[in-house]
Amino acid sequence: MIELGNEFAEVRVRKVRTRNGARLLISSPRSGRQVSLCPLELEALTWQTEEVFSAMIGNPYGPLEVDRDG
């Protein structure tokens, strides 16, 4: 398990095996939430722009709305 954190967030990351292959399990001890991502979902993160991540952080539990006009 790997633990990463700063003053804003803390996450735990570990590799898990499922019937469909290996996945990365990312959990947040503060929120109690977790997500399991397959290699394709992880690669899809690399396709995103900084604006997408800013939008996710700006409205973490709502719909993703990226301001494309700046």
N, C-alpha and C positions, 0 to 999 in steps of 0.2 A: 504494500500500500504506500502511496505517496500522499503527503499532506502539504498543501500550499495555502498560504494565507497572508493577508496584510490587514490594515486597519479597516478595510471595507468588506472583506469577504474571507471565508475559509472553506476549502473544499478538500475532499478525500477522493483519490482516484485509484482504482484497481482494475486489473484485468480479470474478467470472469469468463468461464466457459458455459455455453448454452448448447441446446440441441442444434442451433443454427450456426454454431461457430463461436469464436472469441468476440467479446464485446468489451468496451470500456465502461465501467460503472463509475459515475461521478455523483458524489453525494455532498450535500451541504448540511453540516451539523446544526447550524443556526436556524435554518428554515425547516429541516427535517425532510426536505425534498431530495429526490435522486432521479437520475436518468441513465439509461443504458443505451450506448451508441455503438452501432456496427461500423466496420471500416468505411463503408460508403458515406454514412452520416458524418463521420469524423472528417473525411476528405472534403465533404461539402462545406465544412467550416472554413476551409482554405479558399473557397471560391467567393467568400463574402467580403464586402468592403467595410471600412471603418464605420461608415454611416449605418450599416446594418447592426453592428455591435452597439453603437451609440443608441440606436432606437430600442434595442432589447434592454439595455441598462436603464434607459429613460422611462420605460413602461414595462417593468419585469413580468407582471402578471396579466397584461392586456394584450391586445392584438398587435402584431408588428406592423408599424406604419413608418416607412422610410420617407423622409422629406427629400425628394430628388431635385427640388428647385434651389436647394442651398439654404 
